[in-house]
């Protein structure tokens, strides 16, 4: 989740999310966030190595169409960025600005 939005009358909310994929090569996407070590995946709650493509986002209304409990009873939030991943994200953001990406 990148951003949270709430209407002035607080009748609805939305979140901006970043697309993540397990089909990637770090060389193909050097300016995106890569979570691929077993420890990082465990800390973030990810079942497999994932690349978050920072330029590919979408706003979704907060509601049962997009965010509901999963069959295993968890959710809708099942993971988060670890402190190490947050540091990596900040470094990627600096590199993106530096290189005009």
KOLLUM-516208 format. One record per residue (C-alpha): residue number from 1; chain; residue in one letter; x, y, z. Coordinates in steps of 0.1 Angstrom, whole numbers, plus 5000, padded with zeros to 4 digits. Layout:
<pt><num>NUM</num><chaine>A</chaine><residu>A</residu><xx>X</xx><yy>Y</yy><zz>Z</zz></pt>
...
END
This chain:
<pt><num>1</num><chaine>A</chaine><residu>X</residu><xx>5000</xx><yy>5000</yy><zz>5000</zz></pt>
<pt><num>2</num><chaine>A</chaine><residu>X</residu><xx>5014</xx><yy>5034</yy><zz>4990</zz></pt>
<pt><num>3</num><chaine>A</chaine><residu>X</residu><xx>4987</xx><yy>5058</yy><zz>5000</zz></pt>
<pt><num>4</num><chaine>A</chaine><residu>X</residu><xx>4954</xx><yy>5060</yy><zz>5018</zz></pt>
<pt><num>5</num><chaine>A</chaine><residu>X</residu><xx>4925</xx><yy>5082</yy><zz>5008</zz></pt>
<pt><num>6</num><chaine>A</chaine><residu>X</residu><xx>4894</xx><yy>5091</yy><zz>5028</zz></pt>
<pt><num>7</num><chaine>A</chaine><residu>X</residu><xx>4865</xx><yy>5112</yy><zz>5015</zz></pt>
<pt><num>8</num><chaine>A</chaine><residu>X</residu><xx>4858</xx><yy>5145</yy><zz>5033</zz></pt>
<pt><num>9</num><chaine>A</chaine><residu>X</residu><xx>4826</xx><yy>5131</yy><zz>5047</zz></pt>
<pt><num>10</num><chaine>A</chaine><residu>X</residu><xx>4844</xx><yy>5098</yy><zz>5057</zz></pt>
<pt><num>11</num><chaine>A</chaine><residu>X</residu><xx>4818</xx><yy>5078</yy><zz>5038</zz></pt>
<pt><num>12</num><chaine>A</chaine><residu>X</residu><xx>4844</xx><yy>5059</yy><zz>5018</zz></pt>
<pt><num>13</num><chaine>A</chaine><residu>X</residu><xx>4881</xx><yy>5051</yy><zz>5017</zz></pt>
<pt><num>14</num><chaine>A</chaine><residu>X</residu><xx>4906</xx><yy>5039</yy><zz>4991</zz></pt>
<pt><num>15</num><chaine>A</chaine><residu>X</residu><xx>4942</xx><yy>5027</yy><zz>4990</zz></pt>
<pt><num>16</num><chaine>A</chaine><residu>X</residu><xx>4969</xx><yy>5029</yy><zz>4963</zz></pt>
<pt><num>17</num><chaine>A</chaine><residu>X</residu><xx>4987</xx><yy>4996</yy><zz>4960</zz></pt>
<pt><num>18</num><chaine>A</chaine><residu>X</residu><xx>5018</xx><yy>4986</yy><zz>4941</zz></pt>
<pt><num>19</num><chaine>A</chaine><residu>X</residu><xx>5019</xx><yy>4957</yy><zz>4917</zz></pt>
<pt><num>20</num><chaine>A</chaine><residu>X</residu><xx>5040</xx><yy>4928</yy><zz>4929</zz></pt>
<pt><num>21</num><chaine>A</chaine><residu>X</residu><xx>5051</xx><yy>4898</yy><zz>4908</zz></pt>
<pt><num>22</num><chaine>A</chaine><residu>X</residu><xx>5072</xx><yy>4866</yy><zz>4913</zz></pt>
<pt><num>23</num><chaine>A</chaine><residu>X</residu><xx>5081</xx><yy>4866</yy><zz>4876</zz></pt>
<pt><num>24</num><chaine>A</chaine><residu>X</residu><xx>5111</xx><yy>4890</yy><zz>4873</zz></pt>
<pt><num>25</num><chaine>A</chaine><residu>X</residu><xx>5148</xx><yy>4893</yy><zz>4871</zz></pt>
<pt><num>26</num><chaine>A</chaine><residu>X</residu><xx>5166</xx><yy>4919</yy><zz>4892</zz></pt>
<pt><num>27</num><chaine>A</chaine><residu>X</residu><xx>5186</xx><yy>4929</yy><zz>4862</zz></pt>
<pt><num>28</num><chaine>A</chaine><residu>X</residu><xx>5153</xx><yy>4937</yy><zz>4843</zz></pt>
<pt><num>29</num><chaine>A</chaine><residu>X</residu><xx>5139</xx><yy>4959</yy><zz>4870</zz></pt>
<pt><num>30</num><chaine>A</chaine><residu>X</residu><xx>5169</xx><yy>4975</yy><zz>4889</zz></pt>
<pt><num>31</num><chaine>A</chaine><residu>X</residu><xx>5148</xx><yy>5005</yy><zz>4900</zz></pt>
<pt><num>32</num><chaine>A</chaine><residu>X</residu><xx>5120</xx><yy>4985</yy><zz>4917</zz></pt>
<pt><num>33</num><chaine>A</chaine><residu>X</residu><xx>5118</xx><yy>4968</yy><zz>4951</zz></pt>
<pt><num>34</num><chaine>A</chaine><residu>X</residu><xx>5131</xx><yy>4932</yy><zz>4952</zz></pt>
<pt><num>35</num><chaine>A</chaine><residu>X</residu><xx>5123</xx><yy>4909</yy><zz>4982</zz></pt>
<pt><num>36</num><chaine>A</chaine><residu>X</residu><xx>5141</xx><yy>4876</yy><zz>4975</zz></pt>
<pt><num>37</num><chaine>A</chaine><residu>X</residu><xx>5161</xx><yy>4863</yy><zz>5005</zz></pt>
<pt><num>38</num><chaine>A</chaine><residu>X</residu><xx>5143</xx><yy>4837</yy><zz>5026</zz></pt>
<pt><num>39</num><chaine>A</chaine><residu>X</residu><xx>5146</xx><yy>4858</yy><zz>5057</zz></pt>
<pt><num>40</num><chaine>A</chaine><residu>X</residu><xx>5132</xx><yy>4889</yy><zz>5040</zz></pt>
<pt><num>41</num><chaine>A</chaine><residu>X</residu><xx>5103</xx><yy>4869</yy><zz>5025</zz></pt>
<pt><num>42</num><chaine>A</chaine><residu>X</residu><xx>5095</xx><yy>4855</yy><zz>5060</zz></pt>
<pt><num>43</num><chaine>A</chaine><residu>X</residu><xx>5098</xx><yy>4890</yy><zz>5076</zz></pt>
<pt><num>44</num><chaine>A</chaine><residu>X</residu><xx>5074</xx><yy>4904</yy><zz>5050</zz></pt>
<pt><num>45</num><chaine>A</chaine><residu>X</residu><xx>5049</xx><yy>4875</yy><zz>5050</zz></pt>
<pt><num>46</num><chaine>A</chaine><residu>X</residu><xx>5056</xx><yy>4867</yy><zz>5013</zz></pt>
<pt><num>47</num><chaine>A</chaine><residu>X</residu><xx>5054</xx><yy>4830</yy><zz>5002</zz></pt>
<pt><num>48</num><chaine>A</chaine><residu>X</residu><xx>5079</xx><yy>4836</yy><zz>4973</zz></pt>
<pt><num>49</num><chaine>A</chaine><residu>X</residu><xx>5104</xx><yy>4861</yy><zz>4960</zz></pt>
<pt><num>50</num><chaine>A</chaine><residu>X</residu><xx>5086</xx><yy>4892</yy><zz>4948</zz></pt>
<pt><num>51</num><chaine>A</chaine><residu>X</residu><xx>5094</xx><yy>4923</yy><zz>4928</zz></pt>
<pt><num>52</num><chaine>A</chaine><residu>X</residu><xx>5073</xx><yy>4953</yy><zz>4935</zz></pt>
<pt><num>53</num><chaine>A</chaine><residu>X</residu><xx>5071</xx><yy>4974</yy><zz>4903</zz></pt>
<pt><num>54</num><chaine>A</chaine><residu>X</residu><xx>5070</xx><yy>5009</yy><zz>4918</zz></pt>
<pt><num>55</num><chaine>A</chaine><residu>X</residu><xx>5056</xx><yy>5026</yy><zz>4886</zz></pt>
<pt><num>56</num><chaine>A</chaine><residu>X</residu><xx>5027</xx><yy>5002</yy><zz>4884</zz></pt>
<pt><num>57</num><chaine>A</chaine><residu>X</residu><xx>5000</xx><yy>5012</yy><zz>4909</zz></pt>
<pt><num>58</num><chaine>A</chaine><residu>X</residu><xx>4962</xx><yy>5013</yy><zz>4912</zz></pt>
<pt><num>59</num><chaine>A</chaine><residu>X</residu><xx>4937</xx><yy>5029</yy><zz>4935</zz></pt>
<pt><num>60</num><chaine>A</chaine><residu>X</residu><xx>4912</xx><yy>5005</yy><zz>4950</zz></pt>
<pt><num>61</num><chaine>A</chaine><residu>X</residu><xx>4881</xx><yy>5013</yy><zz>4971</zz></pt>
<pt><num>62</num><chaine>A</chaine><residu>X</residu><xx>4884</xx><yy>4998</yy><zz>5006</zz></pt>
<pt><num>63</num><chaine>A</chaine><residu>X</residu><xx>4857</xx><yy>4973</yy><zz>5007</zz></pt>
<pt><num>64</num><chaine>A</chaine><residu>X</residu><xx>4848</xx><yy>4936</yy><zz>5003</zz></pt>
<pt><num>65</num><chaine>A</chaine><residu>X</residu><xx>4852</xx><yy>4937</yy><zz>4965</zz></pt>
<pt><num>66</num><chaine>A</chaine><residu>X</residu><xx>4890</xx><yy>4940</yy><zz>4969</zz></pt>
<pt><num>67</num><chaine>A</chaine><residu>X</residu><xx>4898</xx><yy>4935</yy><zz>5006</zz></pt>
<pt><num>68</num><chaine>A</chaine><residu>X</residu><xx>4881</xx><yy>4907</yy><zz>5025</zz></pt>
<pt><num>69</num><chaine>A</chaine><residu>X</residu><xx>4890</xx><yy>4878</yy><zz>5048</zz></pt>
<pt><num>70</num><chaine>A</chaine><residu>X</residu><xx>4908</xx><yy>4849</yy><zz>5031</zz></pt>
<pt><num>71</num><chaine>A</chaine><residu>X</residu><xx>4897</xx><yy>4813</yy><zz>5033</zz></pt>
<pt><num>72</num><chaine>A</chaine><residu>X</residu><xx>4923</xx><yy>4807</yy><zz>5060</zz></pt>
<pt><num>73</num><chaine>A</chaine><residu>X</residu><xx>4908</xx><yy>4835</yy><zz>5081</zz></pt>
<pt><num>74</num><chaine>A</chaine><residu>X</residu><xx>4936</xx><yy>4860</yy><zz>5076</zz></pt>
<pt><num>75</num><chaine>A</chaine><residu>X</residu><xx>4934</xx><yy>4893</yy><zz>5058</zz></pt>
<pt><num>76</num><chaine>A</chaine><residu>X</residu><xx>4929</xx><yy>4915</yy><zz>5042</zz></pt>
<pt><num>77</num><chaine>A</chaine><residu>X</residu><xx>4965</xx><yy>4926</yy><zz>5052</zz></pt>
<pt><num>78</num><chaine>A</chaine><residu>X</residu><xx>4987</xx><yy>4896</yy><zz>5052</zz></pt>
<pt><num>79</num><chaine>A</chaine><residu>X</residu><xx>5022</xx><yy>4911</yy><zz>5051</zz></pt>
<pt><num>80</num><chaine>A</chaine><residu>X</residu><xx>5042</xx><yy>4942</yy><zz>5055</zz></pt>
<pt><num>81</num><chaine>A</chaine><residu>X</residu><xx>5077</xx><yy>4955</yy><zz>5046</zz></pt>
<pt><num>82</num><chaine>A</chaine><residu>X</residu><xx>5103</xx><yy>4947</yy><zz>5071</zz></pt>
<pt><num>83</num><chaine>A</chaine><residu>X</residu><xx>5127</xx><yy>4973</yy><zz>5084</zz></pt>
<pt><num>84</num><chaine>A</chaine><residu>X</residu><xx>5154</xx><yy>4960</yy><zz>5060</zz></pt>
<pt><num>85</num><chaine>A</chaine><residu>X</residu><xx>5130</xx><yy>4962</yy><zz>5030</zz></pt>
<pt><num>86</num><chaine>A</chaine><residu>X</residu><xx>5120</xx><yy>4997</yy><zz>5040</zz></pt>
<pt><num>87</num><chaine>A</chaine><residu>X</residu><xx>5157</xx><yy>5007</yy><zz>5039</zz></pt>
<pt><num>88</num><chaine>A</chaine><residu>X</residu><xx>5160</xx><yy>4991</yy><zz>5005</zz></pt>
<pt><num>89</num><chaine>A</chaine><residu>X</residu><xx>5129</xx><yy>5010</yy><zz>4993</zz></pt>
<pt><num>90</num><chaine>A</chaine><residu>X</residu><xx>5144</xx><yy>5043</yy><zz>5004</zz></pt>
<pt><num>91</num><chaine>A</chaine><residu>X</residu><xx>5177</xx><yy>5035</yy><zz>4986</zz></pt>
<pt><num>92</num><chaine>A</chaine><residu>X</residu><xx>5158</xx><yy>5026</yy><zz>4954</zz></pt>
<pt><num>93</num><chaine>A</chaine><residu>X</residu><xx>5138</xx><yy>5059</yy><zz>4956</zz></pt>
<pt><num>94</num><chaine>A</chaine><residu>X</residu><xx>5171</xx><yy>5079</yy><zz>4959</zz></pt>
<pt><num>95</num><chaine>A</chaine><residu>X</residu><xx>5185</xx><yy>5060</yy><zz>4929</zz></pt>
<pt><num>96</num><chaine>A</chaine><residu>X</residu><xx>5154</xx><yy>5066</yy><zz>4909</zz></pt>
<pt><num>97</num><chaine>A</chaine><residu>X</residu><xx>5155</xx><yy>5104</yy><zz>4916</zz></pt>
<pt><num>98</num><chaine>A</chaine><residu>X</residu><xx>5193</xx><yy>5105</yy><zz>4909</zz></pt>
<pt><num>99</num><chaine>A</chaine><residu>X</residu><xx>5189</xx><yy>5087</yy><zz>4875</zz></pt>
<pt><num>100</num><chaine>A</chaine><residu>X</residu><xx>5158</xx><yy>5106</yy><zz>4865</zz></pt>
<pt><num>101</num><chaine>A</chaine><residu>X</residu><xx>5137</xx><yy>5075</yy><zz>4865</zz></pt>
END
